[in-house]
Amino acid sequence: MKNNLDTLNRAAAIINKGVIGSIILPPNPNIDAIASATSLYLGLTKLGKTVSIACESDIESDLFAADKIQKNINAGGDNLVISFPYTDGSIDKVDYSIKGNSFNLIITPRPGFPKLDPSQVKYSYTGGVIDFFITIYTPNLSSLGSIYIENQNQFNGRDIINIDRHLTNTLFGTVNFVNRTASSISELVLIFLQFLKVEIDKDIATNLYTGLVSATNNFNSYSVNASTFECAAQLLKAGATRKIIKKPDIKLPLNQNTKETQSVKPIEAVERDKQNEKSTPQDWLRPKIFRGGNLI
């Protein structure tokens, strides 16, 4: 218990002194990981922090703030970036004009190519400096995929809060809030947010409850304990809405097979293996002897 308190105090100190943070998810995150990341985003935003969420996979989820997950690290700087789908050779020229108090960016398509669809234009900011990173469900930095491989310089010298329950976690963080016996990452994030004195509103509670239910297979996992039910009760009291669990729609990049990522067996698969081992009779593999009655 004392170790957990020391860990939470050190993690809180990093959050309190920092202004800009980035929450990083590994490729193809499960529902528990997405729920944890989005809940942290909502909670830290309440504390006045500028926070972003990054993952190399395209993710579609109905969890609150899931639409904030980007494919690049966003430092929240002052440089406005305007992004839209582009086909090689489709733009003839880019110009600008100033009329009154309005700055107009003019993008002219090349003849024969369609004009730009305003609904596909996205806006973001770059140029800032990340004060801290929070990694979710990540046993080692390499398992973050391209988000880490292509941005290692941004990680160098930065505080990293490592929140995980993998048995194989390498404790790579500045602070490692790693509990290998926890039933879910959502449970750990709830503890962290409460320690930071973040109000657990209905959106945060719903996300974390959804992550908790998904990670524990509706509370049937062998890792479920009294703390699991205590967390579930707190989230329901905070207004959590029970949602139908849907697996996140994850679109893999075209060059997924070439990514230099480390394959890690999901915890849920490890738990199923252990449950199967426990449910198999000890004499299953012993030779069977059948005796028939009244046979010559």
C-alpha positions in Angstrom: 0.0 0.0 0.0 2.9 2.4 0.9 4.5 1.7 -2.5 1.3 2.6 -4.3 1.0 5.8 -2.3 4.6 6.8 -3.1 4.0 6.0 -6.8 0.8 8.0 -7.0 2.5 11.0 -5.2 5.3 11.0 -7.8 2.9 10.7 -10.7 0.8 13.5 -9.3 3.9 15.7 -9.0 4.6 15.2 -12.7 1.0 16.1 -13.7 0.9 19.1 -11.4 4.2 20.7 -12.7 3.5 19.9 -16.3 1.2 21.8 -18.7 1.2 19.8 -22.0 0.9 16.0 -21.9 0.3 13.2 -24.4 -1.5 9.9 -23.7 0.0 7.1 -25.8 -1.8 3.9 -26.8 -0.2 0.8 -28.4 -1.4 -0.3 -31.8 -4.8 -2.1 -31.9 -5.7 -1.2 -28.3 -8.6 -3.1 -26.6 -11.6 -1.5 -25.1 -10.1 -1.3 -21.6 -7.1 0.7 -22.9 -9.2 3.1 -25.0 -11.6 3.7 -22.0 -8.6 4.4 -19.8 -6.9 6.8 -22.2 -10.1 8.7 -22.9 -11.0 8.9 -19.2 -7.5 10.3 -18.5 -8.0 12.8 -21.3 -11.3 14.0 -19.8 -9.9 14.1 -16.3 -6.7 15.9 -17.0 -8.5 18.4 -19.2 -10.6 19.3 -16.2 -7.4 20.1 -14.3 -6.6 22.6 -17.0 -3.9 20.5 -18.8 -3.5 20.5 -22.5 -3.7 16.9 -23.4 -3.8 14.8 -26.5 -4.2 11.0 -27.3 -2.0 9.3 -29.9 -2.2 5.8 -31.4 -0.8 4.6 -34.8 -4.1 2.7 -35.5 -7.2 4.4 -36.8 -9.9 3.8 -34.1 -13.6 4.2 -34.2 -15.3 3.9 -30.9 -18.5 5.2 -29.2 -16.6 5.9 -25.9 -16.6 9.5 -24.8 -13.6 11.5 -26.3 -12.6 8.6 -28.6 -12.8 11.1 -31.4 -9.8 12.9 -29.8 -7.4 9.9 -30.6 -5.0 11.0 -33.3 -2.3 9.2 -35.3 0.4 11.7 -34.3 1.7 13.2 -31.1 0.1 16.6 -30.7 2.1 19.0 -28.5 -0.6 21.7 -28.6 1.8 24.4 -29.9 0.9 27.7 -31.7 1.4 26.5 -35.3 -2.0 25.8 -36.9 -1.9 22.8 -39.2 -4.7 22.4 -41.8 -4.9 18.8 -43.1 -7.0 17.1 -45.8 -6.9 14.0 -48.1 -4.4 14.5 -50.9 -3.6 12.7 -54.1 -0.3 13.2 -55.8 -0.5 16.0 -58.4 -4.1 17.0 -57.4 -3.2 20.6 -56.3 -2.2 23.2 -58.8 -1.2 26.0 -56.4 -1.6 27.3 -52.8 -2.0 31.0 -52.2 -3.4 33.4 -49.6 -5.1 36.8 -49.4 -6.0 39.2 -46.7 -9.4 40.9 -46.8 -10.2 43.2 -43.9 -9.7 41.1 -40.8 -9.8 37.8 -42.6 -6.9 35.7 -43.7 -7.9 33.4 -46.6 -5.9 30.4 -47.6 -6.6 29.6 -51.3 -6.1 26.0 -52.6 -6.6 25.6 -56.3 -7.0 22.0 -57.6 -5.3 20.9 -60.8 -7.6 20.7 -63.8 -9.3 17.3 -63.9 -9.1 16.7 -60.1 -12.1 17.3 -57.7 -12.2 20.4 -55.5 -11.5 20.1 -51.8 -14.3 18.8 -49.6 -14.6 21.2 -46.6 -16.0 18.4 -44.4 -12.7 16.5 -44.8 -10.6 19.4 -43.5 -9.0 18.9 -40.1 -7.2 21.4 -37.8 -4.5 20.8 -35.2 -1.6 22.6 -33.6 2.1 21.8 -33.6 5.3 23.4 -32.3 4.8 22.9 -28.6 6.9 20.8 -26.2 5.5 17.8 -24.4 6.0 18.0 -20.6 4.9 14.5 -19.8 3.8 11.2 -21.5 1.3 8.7 -20.1 1.5 5.2 -21.6 -1.4 2.9 -21.3 -1.4 -0.9 -21.5 2.2 -0.8 -22.8 4.8 -3.4 -21.6 7.7 -1.6 -23.3 8.3 1.5 -25.4 8.9 -0.5 -28.6 5.4 -1.9 -28.4 4.0 1.6 -29.1 4.9 1.1 -32.7 5.5 4.0 -35.0 4.3 6.5 -32.4 7.5 5.8 -30.5 9.9 4.7 -33.3 9.3 7.9 -35.3 9.3 10.3 -32.3 12.0 9.0 -30.0 13.5 12.5 -29.7 10.3 13.7 -28.1 10.4 11.0 -25.5 14.1 11.7 -24.6 14.4 13.5 -21.3 10.6 13.6 -20.7 8.7 12.2 -17.7 6.8 9.1 -18.6 4.0 7.7 -16.4 3.7 4.0 -17.2 0.2 2.6 -16.3 -0.1 -1.1 -17.0 -0.9 -4.6 -15.7 1.2 -6.7 -18.1 3.2 -9.4 -16.4 6.1 -8.6 -18.8 6.2 -4.8 -18.1 9.8 -3.6 -18.2 9.1 -0.7 -15.8 10.5 1.8 -18.3 8.7 4.9 -16.9 9.9 7.7 -14.7 7.0 6.5 -12.6 5.6 3.0 -13.0 2.0 2.5 -11.8 2.0 -1.1 -12.7 -0.2 -3.6 -10.9 0.1 -7.1 -12.4 -2.8 -8.4 -10.4 -5.3 -5.6 -11.3 -8.4 -6.7 -13.1 -8.2 -3.9 -15.6 -6.4 -0.7 -16.5 -9.6 1.2 -16.0 -9.4 0.3 -12.3 -5.9 1.8 -12.1 -6.9 4.9 -13.9 -9.9 5.4 -11.6 -7.5 5.2 -8.6 -5.2 7.7 -10.2 -7.9 10.2 -11.1 -9.3 10.1 -7.6 -5.9 10.7 -6.2 -5.6 13.7 -8.4 -9.0 14.9 -7.0 -10.6 14.8 -10.4 -14.4 14.8 -10.2 -15.6 11.5 -11.7 -18.5 12.7 -13.9 -21.0 10.6 -15.9 -18.8 10.5 -19.0 -15.7 9.4 -17.2 -17.6 6.9 -15.1 -19.3 5.4 -18.2 -16.0 5.0 -20.0 -14.2 3.4 -17.1 -17.2 1.1 -16.3 -17.2 0.0 -19.9 -13.5 -0.7 -19.8 -13.9 -2.6 -16.5 -16.7 -4.8 -17.8 -14.8 -5.6 -21.0 -11.5 -6.4 -19.4 -13.1 -8.8 -16.8 -15.5 -10.4 -19.3 -18.5 -9.1 -17.4 -16.8 -9.8 -14.0 -16.0 -13.5 -14.9 -12.3 -13.1 -15.2 -10.1 -15.0 -12.6 -8.4 -11.6 -11.8 -11.7 -10.2 -10.4 -11.5 -9.4 -6.7 -13.2 -7.3 -4.0 -11.5 -4.1 -5.3 -13.0 -4.7 -8.8 -16.5 -4.7 -7.4 -15.8 -1.6 -5.2 -14.6 0.3 -8.3 -17.7 -0.8 -10.2 -19.9 0.4 -7.4 -18.2 3.8 -7.3 -18.6 4.2 -11.1 -22.3 3.3 -11.0 -22.8 5.7 -8.1 -21.1 8.4 -10.2 -23.7 7.9 -13.0 -22.0 5.3 -15.2 -24.3 4.1 -18.0 -24.2 0.5 -18.9 -23.4 0.2 -22.6 -23.4 -2.7 -25.0 -19.8 -3.8 -25.3 -18.6 -3.3 -28.9 -15.1 -4.1 -30.0 -13.4 -0.9 -31.4 -13.3 -0.7 -35.2 -9.6 -0.5 -35.8 -8.3 0.1 -39.3 -4.8 -1.3 -39.7 -2.3 0.7 -41.8 -1.5 -0.7 -45.2 2.1 -1.3 -44.2 1.2 -3.0 -40.9 3.2 -6.1 -41.7 6.4 -3.9 -42.0 5.9 -2.2 -38.6 8.8 -2.8 -36.2 6.5 -3.7 -33.3 6.9 -6.3 -30.7 4.1 -8.9 -30.5 2.7 -9.2 -27.1 0.0 -11.7 -26.1 -3.1 -9.9 -24.8 -3.7 -10.4 -21.1 -7.2 -11.6 -21.8 -5.8 -14.5 -23.8 -3.4 -15.4 -20.9 -6.4 -15.3 -18.5 -8.4 -17.6 -20.8 -5.5 -20.0 -21.0 -5.3 -20.2 -17.2 -9.0 -20.7 -16.9 -8.9 -23.6 -19.4 -6.0 -25.1 -17.5 -8.0 -25.0 -14.3 -11.1 -26.4 -15.8 -9.4 -29.4 -17.4 -9.7 -32.6 -15.3 -6.4 -33.9 -14.1 -7.0 -37.4 -15.5 -8.0 -36.1 -18.9 -4.9 -37.4 -20.7 -4.7 -40.7 -18.8 -5.5 -43.8 -20.9 -9.1 -44.9 -20.6 -10.1 -48.5 -19.9 -13.6 -49.5 -20.9 -15.2 -52.7 -19.4 -18.3 -54.1 -20.8 -20.7 -56.3 -18.9 -21.8 -59.8 -19.9 -19.4 -59.9 -22.8 -17.3 -63.0 -23.8 
